[in-house]
Amino acid sequence: MADLDFALTSLGDSFISPFPSVASRAPEILDAFEQQGVMGLLLLDSPGFAELERRLGRRAREEAHSALAGWVTNLAGGNPSPQFVVLGELGRTEILIFWVCPAGNGDFYRRQIPSFARTIAQTVQRPGQWPFSQGSPIQDELWCGRAIAFRNPRCDGATQLRELIESAREDAESSVLQRRREEQRVFTELLLDRRVSSVYEPIVEVGTHTVFGYEALVRGPRGTPLYSADSLFRAAENHDLVFELDALCRASGLRGAADFPSDTKLFLNVMPSSLEAIGDREELLIGNLQESGLTARDIVLEINEQESIENFSTFRDLAERYRAQGFQFALDDTGSGYSGFEEMIELSPEYVKIDRSMVAGVDQDPTKQNVLVALLTLAEQMGSRVIGEGLGRLEELEMLQQLGIHFGQGWLFGQPTPMSARTPP
């Protein structure tokens, strides 16, 4: 996963930090319940809160919790609208949204609460529409559960409130299990039917502006939640099918390269664990090349940044076997963390791809320029050539040329497209 970078946005007067807890508002909630007689609850939670705390600390999780609660309050509407939005019990990351109304109006539970839940779920997935920058783990999975309670004078109100929360929690867990089963079914069928395709992003020689190669990027079925590479691999991780997806991506990258321009390199992403699982059976990859008319010398195996190499000694020996057949290696996202530098030194890849975070705005940042020069010096000492990823502006390309970087990649040269739609350079 890329480094987490979350920015809280202003929520105006409705943002309260810290947001009130259910315990602090319990007297008001119970009084309204006593007066009205019916109480509905929508419970929100996400395992992303725990991930946020693990990566950035308790303060980040607390701010995220309060910000999401305030953002939900901004979305509140309808008739009747929620009367209370509070944080859950101590030690939990739930957000509780209460509707209190008299009996005789089932519409609020049957339609309005589910509609409100759908609005939240849909808006969370929409970039720029919620309190965090795109890529937050809270966006990956938002849990929603609902429940309803009728005031029973024979029971303690606090007991009914606790049971209502437990019921909503059970409903959320049940919905998550059902959604995961459905996702597993859909994803398994996708693998069985090989319903992925590849698009190709050019890698351009900085000095001459000529195309040196293309990176194959996987895409799922268009118009589905599994369209992007991130969503595909997230589903693969959830269902322990990363090896199967990784193999399918390489096959797709080769299958789509039937019209591949001559004298260019095809960069194929590969998980270290997948290459280790294949082991010394490099003929499996070579066999897949025949359909596309390519040879091992046309292929650069790009070590995917999503996994760390467990045993460098074993992997080096394996890489040498593939090099003997003509394959080359690239190391992806160098500069995004210590592990990238370690892999660079241990493996001496033919190509080192500099993370887009180091390339963006490099023309305006002397510190990034100095870092790129140091990386270039180290790479050239190892016999590696450097590729700057994520180019979006001509000024960035010109700065890479001034620094001596060999190649550039990014939307500056066009968005990734199917190979069959290209005109060979």
Secondary structure as a PSIPRED ss2 file (coil, helix, strand):
# PSIPRED VFORMAT (PSIPRED V4.0)

   1 M C   1.000  0.000  0.000
   2 A C   1.000  0.000  0.000
   3 D C   1.000  0.000  0.000
   4 L C   1.000  0.000  0.000
   5 D C   1.000  0.000  0.000
   6 F C   1.000  0.000  0.000
   7 A C   1.000  0.000  0.000
   8 L C   1.000  0.000  0.000
   9 T C   1.000  0.000  0.000
  10 S C   1.000  0.000  0.000
  11 L C   1.000  0.000  0.000
  12 G H   0.000  1.000  0.000
  13 D H   0.000  1.000  0.000
  14 S H   0.000  1.000  0.000
  15 F C   1.000  0.000  0.000
  16 I C   1.000  0.000  0.000
  17 S C   1.000  0.000  0.000
  18 P C   1.000  0.000  0.000
  19 F C   1.000  0.000  0.000
  20 P C   1.000  0.000  0.000
  21 S E   0.000  0.000  1.000
  22 V H   0.000  1.000  0.000
  23 A H   0.000  1.000  0.000
  24 S H   0.000  1.000  0.000
  25 R H   0.000  1.000  0.000
  26 A H   0.000  1.000  0.000
  27 P H   0.000  1.000  0.000
  28 E H   0.000  1.000  0.000
  29 I H   0.000  1.000  0.000
  30 L H   0.000  1.000  0.000
  31 D H   0.000  1.000  0.000
  32 A H   0.000  1.000  0.000
  33 F H   0.000  1.000  0.000
  34 E H   0.000  1.000  0.000
  35 Q H   0.000  1.000  0.000
  36 Q H   0.000  1.000  0.000
  37 G E   0.000  0.000  1.000
  38 V E   0.000  0.000  1.000
  39 M E   0.000  0.000  1.000
  40 G E   0.000  0.000  1.000
  41 L E   0.000  0.000  1.000
  42 L E   0.000  0.000  1.000
  43 L E   0.000  0.000  1.000
  44 L E   0.000  0.000  1.000
  45 D E   0.000  0.000  1.000
  46 S C   1.000  0.000  0.000
  47 P C   1.000  0.000  0.000
  48 G H   0.000  1.000  0.000
  49 F H   0.000  1.000  0.000
  50 A H   0.000  1.000  0.000
  51 E H   0.000  1.000  0.000
  52 L H   0.000  1.000  0.000
  53 E H   0.000  1.000  0.000
  54 R H   0.000  1.000  0.000
  55 R H   0.000  1.000  0.000
  56 L H   0.000  1.000  0.000
  57 G C   1.000  0.000  0.000
  58 R H   0.000  1.000  0.000
  59 R H   0.000  1.000  0.000
  60 A H   0.000  1.000  0.000
  61 R H   0.000  1.000  0.000
  62 E H   0.000  1.000  0.000
  63 E H   0.000  1.000  0.000
  64 A H   0.000  1.000  0.000
  65 H H   0.000  1.000  0.000
  66 S H   0.000  1.000  0.000
  67 A H   0.000  1.000  0.000
  68 L H   0.000  1.000  0.000
  69 A H   0.000  1.000  0.000
  70 G H   0.000  1.000  0.000
  71 W H   0.000  1.000  0.000
  72 V H   0.000  1.000  0.000
  73 T H   0.000  1.000  0.000
  74 N H   0.000  1.000  0.000
  75 L H   0.000  1.000  0.000
  76 A C   1.000  0.000  0.000
  77 G C   1.000  0.000  0.000
  78 G C   1.000  0.000  0.000
  79 N C   1.000  0.000  0.000
  80 P C   1.000  0.000  0.000
  81 S C   1.000  0.000  0.000
  82 P C   1.000  0.000  0.000
  83 Q C   1.000  0.000  0.000
  84 F E   0.000  0.000  1.000
  85 V E   0.000  0.000  1.000
  86 V E   0.000  0.000  1.000
  87 L E   0.000  0.000  1.000
  88 G C   1.000  0.000  0.000
  89 E C   1.000  0.000  0.000
  90 L C   1.000  0.000  0.000
  91 G C   1.000  0.000  0.000
  92 R C   1.000  0.000  0.000
  93 T C   1.000  0.000  0.000
  94 E C   1.000  0.000  0.000
  95 I E   0.000  0.000  1.000
  96 L E   0.000  0.000  1.000
  97 I E   0.000  0.000  1.000
  98 F E   0.000  0.000  1.000
  99 W E   0.000  0.000  1.000
 100 V E   0.000  0.000  1.000
 101 C E   0.000  0.000  1.000
 102 P E   0.000  0.000  1.000
 103 A C   1.000  0.000  0.000
 104 G C   1.000  0.000  0.000
 105 N C   1.000  0.000  0.000
 106 G C   1.000  0.000  0.000
 107 D H   0.000  1.000  0.000
 108 F H   0.000  1.000  0.000
 109 Y H   0.000  1.000  0.000
 110 R H   0.000  1.000  0.000
 111 R H   0.000  1.000  0.000
 112 Q H   0.000  1.000  0.000
 113 I H   0.000  1.000  0.000
 114 P H   0.000  1.000  0.000
 115 S H   0.000  1.000  0.000
 116 F H   0.000  1.000  0.000
 117 A H   0.000  1.000  0.000
 118 R H   0.000  1.000  0.000
 119 T H   0.000  1.000  0.000
 120 I H   0.000  1.000  0.000
 121 A H   0.000  1.000  0.000
 122 Q H   0.000  1.000  0.000
 123 T H   0.000  1.000  0.000
 124 V H   0.000  1.000  0.000
 125 Q C   1.000  0.000  0.000
 126 R C   1.000  0.000  0.000
 127 P C   1.000  0.000  0.000
 128 G C   1.000  0.000  0.000
 129 Q C   1.000  0.000  0.000
 130 W C   1.000  0.000  0.000
 131 P C   1.000  0.000  0.000
 132 F C   1.000  0.000  0.000
 133 S C   1.000  0.000  0.000
 134 Q C   1.000  0.000  0.000
 135 G C   1.000  0.000  0.000
 136 S C   1.000  0.000  0.000
 137 P H   0.000  1.000  0.000
 138 I H   0.000  1.000  0.000
 139 Q H   0.000  1.000  0.000
 140 D H   0.000  1.000  0.000
 141 E C   1.000  0.000  0.000
 142 L C   1.000  0.000  0.000
 143 W E   0.000  0.000  1.000
 144 C E   0.000  0.000  1.000
 145 G E   0.000  0.000  1.000
 146 R E   0.000  0.000  1.000
 147 A E   0.000  0.000  1.000
 148 I E   0.000  0.000  1.000
 149 A E   0.000  0.000  1.000
 150 F E   0.000  0.000  1.000
 151 R C   1.000  0.000  0.000
 152 N C   1.000  0.000  0.000
 153 P C   1.000  0.000  0.000
 154 R C   1.000  0.000  0.000
 155 C C   1.000  0.000  0.000
 156 D C   1.000  0.000  0.000
 157 G H   0.000  1.000  0.000
 158 A H   0.000  1.000  0.000
 159 T H   0.000  1.000  0.000
 160 Q H   0.000  1.000  0.000
 161 L H   0.000  1.000  0.000
 162 R H   0.000  1.000  0.000
 163 E H   0.000  1.000  0.000
 164 L H   0.000  1.000  0.000
 165 I H   0.000  1.000  0.000
 166 E H   0.000  1.000  0.000
 167 S H   0.000  1.000  0.000
 168 A H   0.000  1.000  0.000
 169 R H   0.000  1.000  0.000
 170 E H   0.000  1.000  0.000
 171 D H   0.000  1.000  0.000
 172 A H   0.000  1.000  0.000
 173 E H   0.000  1.000  0.000
 174 S H   0.000  1.000  0.000
 175 S H   0.000  1.000  0.000
 176 V H   0.000  1.000  0.000
 177 L H   0.000  1.000  0.000
 178 Q H   0.000  1.000  0.000
 179 R H   0.000  1.000  0.000
 180 R H   0.000  1.000  0.000
 181 R H   0.000  1.000  0.000
 182 E H   0.000  1.000  0.000
 183 E H   0.000  1.000  0.000
 184 Q H   0.000  1.000  0.000
 185 R H   0.000  1.000  0.000
 186 V H   0.000  1.000  0.000
 187 F H   0.000  1.000  0.000
 188 T H   0.000  1.000  0.000
 189 E H   0.000  1.000  0.000
 190 L H   0.000  1.000  0.000
 191 L H   0.000  1.000  0.000
 192 L H   0.000  1.000  0.000
 193 D H   0.000  1.000  0.000
 194 R C   1.000  0.000  0.000
 195 R C   1.000  0.000  0.000
 196 V C   1.000  0.000  0.000
 197 S E   0.000  0.000  1.000
 198 S E   0.000  0.000  1.000
 199 V E   0.000  0.000  1.000
 200 Y E   0.000  0.000  1.000
 201 E E   0.000  0.000  1.000
 202 P E   0.000  0.000  1.000
 203 I E   0.000  0.000  1.000
 204 V E   0.000  0.000  1.000
 205 E E   0.000  0.000  1.000
 206 V C   1.000  0.000  0.000
 207 G C   1.000  0.000  0.000
 208 T C   1.000  0.000  0.000
 209 H C   1.000  0.000  0.000
 210 T C   1.000  0.000  0.000
 211 V E   0.000  0.000  1.000
 212 F E   0.000  0.000  1.000
 213 G E   0.000  0.000  1.000
 214 Y E   0.000  0.000  1.000
 215 E E   0.000  0.000  1.000
 216 A E   0.000  0.000  1.000
 217 L E   0.000  0.000  1.000
 218 V E   0.000  0.000  1.000
 219 R E   0.000  0.000  1.000
 220 G C   1.000  0.000  0.000
 221 P C   1.000  0.000  0.000
 222 R C   1.000  0.000  0.000
 223 G C   1.000  0.000  0.000
 224 T C   1.000  0.000  0.000
 225 P C   1.000  0.000  0.000
 226 L C   1.000  0.000  0.000
 227 Y C   1.000  0.000  0.000
 228 S C   1.000  0.000  0.000
 229 A H   0.000  1.000  0.000
 230 D H   0.000  1.000  0.000
 231 S H   0.000  1.000  0.000
 232 L H   0.000  1.000  0.000
 233 F H   0.000  1.000  0.000
 234 R H   0.000  1.000  0.000
 235 A H   0.000  1.000  0.000
 236 A H   0.000  1.000  0.000
 237 E H   0.000  1.000  0.000
 238 N H   0.000  1.000  0.000
 239 H C   1.000  0.000  0.000
 240 D C   1.000  0.000  0.000
 241 L C   1.000  0.000  0.000
 242 V H   0.000  1.000  0.000
 243 F H   0.000  1.000  0.000
 244 E H   0.000  1.000  0.000
 245 L H   0.000  1.000  0.000
 246 D H   0.000  1.000  0.000
 247 A H   0.000  1.000  0.000
 248 L H   0.000  1.000  0.000
 249 C H   0.000  1.000  0.000
 250 R H   0.000  1.000  0.000
 251 A H   0.000  1.000  0.000
 252 S H   0.000  1.000  0.000
 253 G H   0.000  1.000  0.000
 254 L H   0.000  1.000  0.000
 255 R H   0.000  1.000  0.000
 256 G C   1.000  0.000  0.000
 257 A C   1.000  0.000  0.000
 258 A C   1.000  0.000  0.000
 259 D C   1.000  0.000  0.000
 260 F C   1.000  0.000  0.000
 261 P C   1.000  0.000  0.000
 262 S C   1.000  0.000  0.000
 263 D C   1.000  0.000  0.000
 264 T C   1.000  0.000  0.000
 265 K E   0.000  0.000  1.000
 266 L E   0.000  0.000  1.000
 267 F E   0.000  0.000  1.000
 268 L E   0.000  0.000  1.000
 269 N E   0.000  0.000  1.000
 270 V E   0.000  0.000  1.000
 271 M C   1.000  0.000  0.000
 272 P H   0.000  1.000  0.000
 273 S H   0.000  1.000  0.000
 274 S H   0.000  1.000  0.000
 275 L H   0.000  1.000  0.000
 276 E H   0.000  1.000  0.000
 277 A H   0.000  1.000  0.000
 278 I H   0.000  1.000  0.000
 279 G C   1.000  0.000  0.000
 280 D C   1.000  0.000  0.000
 281 R C   1.000  0.000  0.000
 282 E C   1.000  0.000  0.000
 283 E H   0.000  1.000  0.000
 284 L H   0.000  1.000  0.000
 285 L H   0.000  1.000  0.000
 286 I H   0.000  1.000  0.000
 287 G H   0.000  1.000  0.000
 288 N H   0.000  1.000  0.000
 289 L H   0.000  1.000  0.000
 290 Q H   0.000  1.000  0.000
 291 E H   0.000  1.000  0.000
 292 S H   0.000  1.000  0.000
 293 G C   1.000  0.000  0.000
 294 L C   1.000  0.000  0.000
 295 T C   1.000  0.000  0.000
 296 A H   0.000  1.000  0.000
 297 R H   0.000  1.000  0.000
 298 D H   0.000  1.000  0.000
 299 I E   0.000  0.000  1.000
 300 V E   0.000  0.000  1.000
 301 L E   0.000  0.000  1.000
 302 E E   0.000  0.000  1.000
 303 I E   0.000  0.000  1.000
 304 N C   1.000  0.000  0.000
 305 E C   1.000  0.000  0.000
 306 Q C   1.000  0.000  0.000
 307 E C   1.000  0.000  0.000
 308 S C   1.000  0.000  0.000
 309 I C   1.000  0.000  0.000
 310 E C   1.000  0.000  0.000
 311 N C   1.000  0.000  0.000
 312 F H   0.000  1.000  0.000
 313 S H   0.000  1.000  0.000
 314 T H   0.000  1.000  0.000
 315 F H   0.000  1.000  0.000
 316 R H   0.000  1.000  0.000
 317 D H   0.000  1.000  0.000
 318 L H   0.000  1.000  0.000
 319 A H   0.000  1.000  0.000
 320 E H   0.000  1.000  0.000
 321 R H   0.000  1.000  0.000
 322 Y H   0.000  1.000  0.000
 323 R H   0.000  1.000  0.000
 324 A H   0.000  1.000  0.000
 325 Q H   0.000  1.000  0.000
 326 G C   1.000  0.000  0.000
 327 F C   1.000  0.000  0.000
 328 Q E   0.000  0.000  1.000
 329 F E   0.000  0.000  1.000
 330 A E   0.000  0.000  1.000
 331 L E   0.000  0.000  1.000
 332 D E   0.000  0.000  1.000
 333 D E   0.000  0.000  1.000
 334 T E   0.000  0.000  1.000
 335 G C   1.000  0.000  0.000
 336 S C   1.000  0.000  0.000
 337 G C   1.000  0.000  0.000
 338 Y H   0.000  1.000  0.000
 339 S H   0.000  1.000  0.000
 340 G H   0.000  1.000  0.000
 341 F H   0.000  1.000  0.000
 342 E H   0.000  1.000  0.000
 343 E H   0.000  1.000  0.000
 344 M H   0.000  1.000  0.000
 345 I H   0.000  1.000  0.000
 346 E H   0.000  1.000  0.000
 347 L H   0.000  1.000  0.000
 348 S C   1.000  0.000  0.000
 349 P C   1.000  0.000  0.000
 350 E C   1.000  0.000  0.000
 351 Y E   0.000  0.000  1.000
 352 V E   0.000  0.000  1.000
 353 K E   0.000  0.000  1.000
 354 I E   0.000  0.000  1.000
 355 D C   1.000  0.000  0.000
 356 R H   0.000  1.000  0.000
 357 S H   0.000  1.000  0.000
 358 M H   0.000  1.000  0.000
 359 V H   0.000  1.000  0.000
 360 A C   1.000  0.000  0.000
 361 G C   1.000  0.000  0.000
 362 V H   0.000  1.000  0.000
 363 D H   0.000  1.000  0.000
 364 Q H   0.000  1.000  0.000
 365 D C   1.000  0.000  0.000
 366 P H   0.000  1.000  0.000
 367 T H   0.000  1.000  0.000
 368 K H   0.000  1.000  0.000
 369 Q H   0.000  1.000  0.000
 370 N H   0.000  1.000  0.000
 371 V H   0.000  1.000  0.000
 372 L H   0.000  1.000  0.000
 373 V H   0.000  1.000  0.000
 374 A H   0.000  1.000  0.000
 375 L H   0.000  1.000  0.000
 376 L H   0.000  1.000  0.000
 377 T H   0.000  1.000  0.000
 378 L H   0.000  1.000  0.000
 379 A H   0.000  1.000  0.000
 380 E H   0.000  1.000  0.000
 381 Q H   0.000  1.000  0.000
 382 M C   1.000  0.000  0.000
 383 G C   1.000  0.000  0.000
 384 S C   1.000  0.000  0.000
 385 R E   0.000  0.000  1.000
 386 V E   0.000  0.000  1.000
 387 I E   0.000  0.000  1.000
 388 G E   0.000  0.000  1.000
 389 E C   1.000  0.000  0.000
 390 G C   1.000  0.000  0.000
 391 L C   1.000  0.000  0.000
 392 G C   1.000  0.000  0.000
 393 R C   1.000  0.000  0.000
 394 L H   0.000  1.000  0.000
 395 E H   0.000  1.000  0.000
 396 E H   0.000  1.000  0.000
 397 L H   0.000  1.000  0.000
 398 E H   0.000  1.000  0.000
 399 M H   0.000  1.000  0.000
 400 L H   0.000  1.000  0.000
 401 Q H   0.000  1.000  0.000
 402 Q H   0.000  1.000  0.000
 403 L H   0.000  1.000  0.000
 404 G C   1.000  0.000  0.000
 405 I C   1.000  0.000  0.000
 406 H C   1.000  0.000  0.000
 407 F E   0.000  0.000  1.000
 408 G E   0.000  0.000  1.000
 409 Q E   0.000  0.000  1.000
 410 G C   1.000  0.000  0.000
 411 W H   0.000  1.000  0.000
 412 L H   0.000  1.000  0.000
 413 F H   0.000  1.000  0.000
 414 G C   1.000  0.000  0.000
 415 Q C   1.000  0.000  0.000
 416 P C   1.000  0.000  0.000
 417 T E   0.000  0.000  1.000
 418 P C   1.000  0.000  0.000
 419 M H   0.000  1.000  0.000
 420 S H   0.000  1.000  0.000
 421 A H   0.000  1.000  0.000
 422 R C   1.000  0.000  0.000
 423 T C   1.000  0.000  0.000
 424 P C   1.000  0.000  0.000
 425 P C   1.000  0.000  0.000
